[in-house]
Amino acid sequence: MRLKRLFFGVMLLAGITNVGAMEHSLGDVSTSISLKVPGNDAQHYSLTLQKQQDGVYTCHSSEQLPLVITRQVVDKDGKQRINVVIKALDTVYFNYGEQIKTGYRHSDCQFYMPGFWYRQNLRSPEKAPSFHTSDSWLVREDRLSTPLTAAFNSSKGKSMSVIRIDKFDKEALATHKEGEVIVSGETSIGYTGFENIGGMTVLSYGFPYKEAPKTYIRKLTLAPSVEAFQLLRKGDSITLTWELSETDASDFSECVQRTWEYCYDTNRPQPVNTPYTVDRMKDVLSNFFVESYVNTTPTHYYSGVELKTATCASTDVAEVGFVGRTLLNAFNALEYGFQQNRPELVNSANSIFDTYLSNGFSPAGFFNEVVHYNRDFKESNLSIRRQSEGVYAILNYLAYEKQYKRKHPEWENRLKVILDSFLRLQNADGSFPRKFKDDFSIVDGTGGSTPSATLPLVMAYKYFKDKRYLESAKRTVNYLENELISKSDYFSSTLDANCEDKEASLYAATATYYLALVTKGAERAHYAELCRKAAYFALSWYYTWDVPFAEGQMLGDIGLKTRGWGNVSVENNHIDVFIFEFADVLHWLSKEFNEARFSDFAEVISTSMRQLLPYEGHMCGVSKVGYYPEVVQHTNWDYGRNGKGYYNDIFAPGWTVASLWELFSPGRAEQFFSKK
């Protein structure tokens, strides 16, 4: 068999759109197939499409091939459904692909692959997938929160997408992660992406998976491309289905909104049937407060950072926010301890607050964010995110204590020092530096973490009745509107990466929600609209489908459904339970805009994130009850250990417990702002 690379364009049916007649037909298609004989390089064949009847084509090569390929195109609800049937006349190992011409100039396009690719991924470094490395990318579908690629053409105000429609119920192992690989059984995972062909954008997709020009196997580690081949025995056939759609979109933000709604409506994710009530979740998770408590150091804390999944033994690291969240966990333990009459939880929580009050601050009055006690080391770089999360936790604590006539003037004074330092740190455009020193010198001036500061500023306005904090909060949202929301550019909120990430959009949505709760009239309506825009980007990171796992991959063997879980960032390509107050935001938006998708999907998230609750007989790959897993590796990517279907060997349950606890403590913000 000889290698041939011939491309034949065949005009398909009349163009489609979700909103009206298109200016051009929906793409010319090129189809191809690669066949591999084990032990030999694969041979690649371009195919021509010969029309048999309306919408039905057969695919032919210039050489006789051991398969019959039929391609049917059906108009459905203003979209084109493509069904490809491949039948083997002899036993083959194959990889099938298509390219659809969009008619868009590549230089006019931004791209969207949900939960992985936004615009051109230019916030990401060269060692992660981005335009810095190539302007053409194919990726395996399980990287994406929906197996879809969209190209947005800014000059035409159009967006064209291709989505895979299938029963994703199979996955198979492969012995290699790069080059030509044969999967060990049947998989459901194909590929999708976009390519620059002669200055024009094509949408590329096929089955089984391939990744090019690089595959992303580890944090900041690009490897050579991969192309997978699946066995198809003589007489067997396989059916593959994609759907093409084009819609109007005034900007990239509207493209993401419309595409997310389309993904949601197409996949219709349903709540996961889990047996765990909220009460059961909190009861099991509360064991983390018991077993992780450390009281032999100057500040007592819950050990939730740099733990090994194999032992869950406490470490020497005390961290205020981000992945440690020890102060928020202390508030949760205190509140729960009183509710359940568990004095051991109340006592440990109070000891954390008391010791942090005495020993938890830098010379300038900021929180000591990260302390490694065995090494006598304190992180010298401070962050607006950890400081904000610490203040947020303490304000919740003080408001709770105030209800029961317990006053803490020293804590109030400490918070005022930090909040006034926030006012000093804030830039003229309303942003906050991402990282800085105790002497207020700037380490990282990028503003992606700014919305994390909005929450405690609005809360401090309510608690201290100081309008300076409200004005500062409003200035943060001016920055968010101008630099993040209007530009669809949500970046660098995750402190261990510098790229497009979920948390920047999630924090932006929560920040604008907070301001909407304390304002009225046109101002409130404006914040609500900004909240909705940011929320669509946050939602885009959450899975609308269930990624399949191979037998022997633990997460699949214990039945994990990925719908409702969120990917993290372009750099950190795994799913986790980061949600905190976002479900409250979604329920509020659902009422505010009469949009049932928001509240319905919040219920998917709430039920799905309960699945990996570790208790005796159901430990889910960790060694202590209630230590909820963190790095859930759902695709061909890892931090350095274990890979798809497992966790990294090091994890941080401090934040996972805090996130789930807030998910299961609805209405906190609204209750905080309703208090006298």
N, C-alpha and C positions, 0 to 999 in steps of 0.2 A: 504494500500500500504506500502510495506516494503522498507527501505533504503538499496540500494545495491551499492557497489563501485567495480565493476569488469571492467577491462580494456582489450579489445581485439584489438590487432594490426592487421590490414588488409593491405597488400601491395597494393598500388595503381598502376597507370600506370607507364610507363618508366620515368626515371628522365628527367628533363629539365634544360636548362640553357640559358642565353641570349648570351653566347659567345662560346658555344661548349658543348660536351657531359659531363655529370656529372659523378663523380666517383661512385655515389650511386643513388638509386632511390629517388624520392622526398618524403621522409618521410613516416613513418607509421602513420596512423591516429587512434585516439580514439575519439569516439563521445559519447555524453551523453545528457540527457534532465532532467530538474527538473520540477516537476509539483506541484502546490500549490492550495490547497483548502482554501479559505479565512477563517481566524481564526485558521488555523492549520499550523504546520511546513511543509515546502516543503519536498517532497520525491524526491530522486535523483536516476536516472536509467542509468546505462551504457548500451550502445547499441552495437550490432554486425552488421556488414555490410554484407549483402548477395547479391552476384552479380546476376543481372538479364540479362544484356547484356553488350556489350563493354562500359565501362565507367559509367554504371548505376547500382546503388545499392539501396536496401531497408534496412532501419535500424530497428532492432528488439531488444526487451528486453526479458529477461527471464520471465517477467510477461506481461500479455496482457495490452496494453496501449490504451487510447482513442484517438489515432492519427495514421496517416500513414505518415512516413517520407521517402522521396525519395532523393537520393543523386547522382548527375550526375557529372562526371569529364570529361572535354573536353580539349584536347591540343589545344592551340591557340598561334601562334607566339612564340613558345618556352616557353610558360608558361602553367600552369594548371588553368583552370577556374572551380570553384566548385559551382554548383547550388544545393541548398537544398530547397525542397518543403515540408512544414509541413501542413497537412490537418487534421482538427479536426473531429473525429467521434462523439465526444460529446464536450460540452463546457468546455474549460480548461484554466488555467493560466499557462504559460510555460516560461522556459528559456533554450535555446538550446546552446550547446557548443561543440567545437572540439579542439583537441590537435594534432599538427603535430610534429613528431620527426624529428629533423634536422640532427641527426648524429654528432652533434658538442659537444665536451666536454664543459661544462658550464664554466670551468676555463679558456678556450681559447677564450671566447666570450666577445665582447662589443656589446652594444645594442643601437638601434636608433628608437625612436618614435618621429617623427618630431615635433619640437616646444615644446618638453617636456622632452625628455630623450636622453642623449648623453653619450656614453660609459657606465659608471656605475653610473653616477650622483654623483660621490664622492666629487665634489666641494660643493654640497648641504649639509645642515645640516641634522641631524637625524629627525628633525621635518618636513622635506619635503621629498617627495619620493626619495629614493636613496638606494644604496647597504648598507648603514649604518644600515638601518632598515630591509631590506630583499633582497635576490637575485632573487626573483620572484615577478613580478608585473603585475596585470591586471588593465586596466583603461578604462573608458568610452571614446568613440571615439571622442566626441566633445572637449576633451582636446587637441587634436592633430591637427596640421596644415594640415595633411593628415591622414585619418584613416588607418594607416599602422604601422606594427612593422617589424623591420629587425634585424637579429642577424648576426654579422660579426665575422667570425672565423679567427683569425690572423694566426694560424698555417697552415691552409689550403688555406688561401687567397680567401675565399669564403664568400658570403653574401646571406642569404636566407630571403625572406620577404613574408608577407601576407598582402594584401590590400583588403579593403571592397569596393565592386562595387555595388552601389545602387542609387536610387532616394531618396535623403535625404530631404524629404519634410514634415515630421511629427515630432512633439514632444508633450509630455504629461507631466503634472505635477504629482508629487508624494508627499504624505503627510509627508514622512520621508526621511532622507538622509542616514540612515544606517540600517543594518539588511535586512530582507526580505521585499520588498516593492512592492505594486501593482500600476502600473502607471494608471492614471485616463482615459487614452484613448490609442491612437496608437502613438508609437514613431518610429523614424528611427534610433535611437542611439543604437548601439551595444557596444561590448567591444573588446579589443585586448591587447596583451601583450606577456610576455615570462615567462617561469617557469623552475626551476631546478628540474628535475625528475631523481633521482638516479645519479646525477653528469652529466647528459646530458641535453642539452637545447631543450625545446619544444616551439613552437609558439602556443599560445592559443588565441582563438577568439570565438565569439558567439553573440547571440541576445536573448532578449534585454540586456541592459548594466549590468555589474557587476564591482566591484572594490575590489581588494584584494592584499595583506593582510590588507591594509588600504585604506580608501578613503580620499582624500585631500580636505577639505571643506573651509579652511580659511588660511590666511598667517601663516605658521609654525604651523598648526593645523591638525594633522592626526586623523581621527575618525575610528571607527570600520568598517569593510567591509560592502559592500552593494550588494544586488542581486535583480534585478528588474524582475517582472513577468508581461507579457502582456496577456490580454484576447484574446482568439481565440474561436469564437462561433462555434457551431456545423455546419458542412458543409462548413465553411470558410477555406481558406488556405493562406499561406504566403510563398513568395519565398525570399531566402537569397542567396547572391552571394559574393564569395571571389575569389581572384586570388593569386596563389602561384608562386614564381619566385626565381631562384637562379642565381647569377652572380659572375664572378671573380672580386676581388677587392684587390689591393696590400696592402692597408692600410685603416684605418677608414675614412680618408679624401676622398679616392676614393669611398668608400662605400656610403658616404653621397652624393657625386656628382652624382654617377650613380642612386642612389635611388631618389634624387630630380628630376632628368631628367625623370625618370620613373613615378613618381607621377605627374609631370607636364603634360607629354604626355598622361597619363591615364585620368586625370581630365579635361585637356584642358580648364582652366579657361579663360573666355572671359571678356573684359572690361565691367564695369557696366554702364548701360544706365542711366546716371544722367544728369539733365538739366543745371548743373552749369558749366559755362565756368570759365577759370582762372580769368578773369576780375571780374566776379560775386563773385567768392570765395574771392578774395582780398577785394572787396568792402564791403562785409559783415563782414569779419574778422577784417577789420580796425576799426570797432566799438569797439573792445576790446581795441585798443590803446586810444580811446576817453574815455570810461567809467572806465577803470581800472587805469588811470593816477592819481598818488598821488604826491602832491607838497607841503605837509605840514611837511616834514621830512628833515633832513640834506642831505640825498641823495633822489632825486626824483626817482620814479620807476613806472613800471606797475605792479599792484597787480595781480599776477597770481598763488599764492601759498596758499594752505589751504583754498580755497573758498568753500562755501556750494552751491551745485547745486540748492538748493531751492531759494536762494537769489542772488547769485553771488556778494554779498557785498564785497568790498575791505577789505583786512586784513592789519595788520601792518608788514607783512613779505616782505622784499626786498631780492631777491636772484639773484645773478649774472648769474649763469649757471644752469645746471641740469634741475630741474622742473620749475625754475623761468625764466631764460633766458632773464632778463630784458634788458641787453645790446644789445643782438641780436635783440630783439623786437624794441629797440630804433633805431638801424640802419635801420631795415625794415620800420619803421614808417617815418624816415627821407627821405629815398629814395622815398618811395611811396608819401609822402607829397609833395615833389618837382615835381614828375611826374604828380600828379593829381591837382596841385595848391591848396593844402590844408595847409595853413600856421599853423593851430592849431596843426597838426601832426608834422610839422617841429619844431615848438616852443617847444612842449613837449619833443620831442626827444633830441633837443639841451640842454634843461634844465637837462635832465638825464645825458647826457655826461658831462656837466659842473659841476654838483653837485657831480658826482662820481669822477671827477678829483680833486675836492677840499676836499671831505669828505669820499671817498670810499676806503681808503687804510689802511692796518695795519701798525704798526710801522716798520716792515721789508720791507714794500713796496708791499706786496701781496694785492689782492682784499679782502675786507671784504665780504666774500662769502654769508653769510646769516645773516641778521640783523632783530631782532624782536624789533621794536621801542617802542611799548607800555610797553614792559618788560625791556627795556634798556639792551637787551641781544645780543651779537654777538657770533656766532658759533666759538669756539676756534680751532676746528679741521679743517684744510684746506685740500683741495683735489686737486690732479693734474687735475681731470676732470673739476671742476668748474673754476679753474684758467685758464685752457687751453681754455675753452669755452668763458671766458671773453676776453682773449687776441685775440682769433679768431674774436670776434665781433668788437673789437676796430680796428684791422688791416683792416677789411672790411670798417669800418667807415673812417679811415685815407686815405685809397686808394681812396675811393669815393670822399672825400673832396679834395684830391690832384688834381683830375681831374678838379676841378673848382677853382683851385688856392687858396684854403683855407688851411692854414697851422696850425698845432697844435703841436709845438715843446714840450710843456709840456707833452702832451699825449705820444709823442714819447719817451721822457725820462722816463716816468713812465713804459712804456712797456719794455724798455731796462732793467730796474731794475728787473722786473719779469722774463724776459727771461734769464738774467744772473743768477738769482736765480734758474731757471730751470737747467742750466748747473751745478750748485752746487749740486742740488738734485739728478741728474742723477747718477745711480749706474754704476759700472764697466761693468756690462753685458748689459748696454743700457736701462734698465728698470727705471721706476719712481715708487716711493712709492705711494700707493693709497691715503693715508691720512698722514698728518704731521702737526706740530705746526709752529707757526710764528718764533720760534727759530731754526727751521730746524730739530728738534727732530722728530723721526718717530713714528707715531701712528699705521699705517697699512702698512707693507712693501710689501704686495702682488702686483704683477705687472700687473694685469688684465686691469687696466685703462691706461696703458702706451700709446696705440695708440691715445688716445685723445690729447696727447701732440705733436704728430707728425705734425698735421695740422698747428698749429700756428708756430712751428719751421720752417717748409718749407716756410710758408708765410713770416715770419720774415726774412729769408734768402733773399727772393725776394725783400721785401720792404726796408730793411736796407742794403742789399748787404753785409751781414756779413756771411762768410763761416762757422763760428763756429756753427751757427744755423743749417745749412745744415748737417754738420758732426754729430751733436747731433741727428738730425732727422734720419739719416742713421743708427745710433747706436740703436735707438728705434726699427727700423725695423729688425735689426740683432736679437734683443731680441724677437720680434714677430715671426720671422722665427724659431728661435731655441726652443722657449718655448710655443708658442700658435699655430702657423700654422702647423709646422711639427708634433706636438703632438695632433693636433685636439682638443685643450683644450682652449676654449674661456670662460673666467670667470670674474666675479667681476668687471664689468664696471658699472653696475647699483649700485648707491651708497646706496640704501636702501635695499640691499640684498647682500648675499655672496654665489654665486652659478653660475652655467652655465647660461649665458644670451645671448640674441640677440645682445645687444649693443656692447659687446666685439668683436664679429665677424664683425659687421657692421662698427665699428670704425677701425678695422684692415684692412678691405677692402678699406675704405676711405683713411687711412694713406698711404697704398701702392700705391693707385691711385695718391695721391698728389706727391709722390716721382717719379712715372713714368712720371708725367707731366713736371718735371724739370730735367730729366736725358735723356741720349741718348744711343743708341746702345744696347750692351749686358746687361748693367746695367738696362736700361729701360725695356728690355724684362723680366729680372728677377723679377723686381717689379710688372710688369703686371701679371706674372704667380702667384706670391704670392697673388695679388689682387683677381685673379679668384678663387684660392683655398678658401680664406676667404669668398668670396662672396657667395659661395655655402652654407656655414654654416649660413650666414645671411639670405639667401633666404629660408633656411629650416624652419625658424620660421614663414614665411608668409603663410597664408591659401590658399590652392588651391581649396577649396570647400566651400560651403555655409552651415554653421551649421543651423539646424532647431531650431525654437523656438516654444514654446507652445502658444496657444491663451491666452492673458492676460499678456504675457511677452512683455513689451513695445518695445524692440528692434525688435522683430518679428512683432508686430502689425504695426510698422512704416516701415517695409519692409527691414530691414538691410540685406545686403548680406555680408558675412564675407570674401569672397575671396579677397585677396590682403591686408588684415589686418594682423598685426604681433602679435604673442604672445610675452610676455615680458621676462619671466625667469622661472626657475623651481619653485622658491619661489612665484613669483607673476604671477599667472596663469590666466591672462586676456589679451585681445587684445587691441591694441592702434594704434595711427597714427605716431609712431616713424619712420621717414624716412629721414628727412633732405636732405642731398646730395646723398643718396644712389641711387636714381633714375638716377642721372647723372653718377654715377659709373657704373650702369647696362647698360646704353646707350653706354658708352665708351667701356666697355667690349664687348658688342655686336659687335661693329665695329672692335675692336682689334682682336677678335677671331672668327669673322664671325659666331656668335651664336645668332640666332634670338630669342631664348627663353628668353634671358636677356631683350632685349628691349620690347618684347611683354608683358612679365610679369610686367615690369615697367609701362606699360600703364594700366594693370589691377589694379595695386596699385594706380596709379594716379586717375583713375576714381572712384575706390571703396572708397577711403578715403574722397571723397567729400560728401558722403551720409548724414552725420549727421550735416550738416551746419544749425545752428540755426538762423532762422529769423522769423518775425511775421507770425503766422499761421503754422509754421514748427519749433517749438522750441526744438524738440528732447529731452525733459526732462531736459533742463536747463532753467534758467529764464532771461538770457540776450542775446540779439542778438550778434553773433560773438564769444561767449565764447565756443569754440569748446570742446566737451566732452573728457574726458581722460580715466577713468577706465571703459572700456566697458566689462561688465561681461557676457561672452558668454557660460560658462559652469558651472557646479556645484562647484562654488568657489566664495568667496567674501572677501573683506577686513574687513567685519563685518556688512555690511548693504546690504540689498536688494537682492543679489544673481543673478542668471542667468536671462538675459533679461533686466537688469537695470544697473545703475552706482552705485558706492559707493556714499555716501552722501557728501563726501569731494573730491575735485578735484583740478587739477593744470592746468588751461588753458594757463598759461604762456608759457609752452613748446609746447603744441599742436598747438597753433597759430604760433609759431616760426618754428616748423617742417613743417607744411603745407605751410608756406610762402616760405621756401627754396625749397620745392618740386615744387612750382609754379613760382620759379625764376631760371630756369635752366641755367647751364653754368657758375655759379659764379666762381668756382675755375679756370676754363680754361681762363675766362676773366681776373681774377686777375693776373695770371701768364703771360698773353700776354701783359700786360700794360708795357709801357716804365718806 
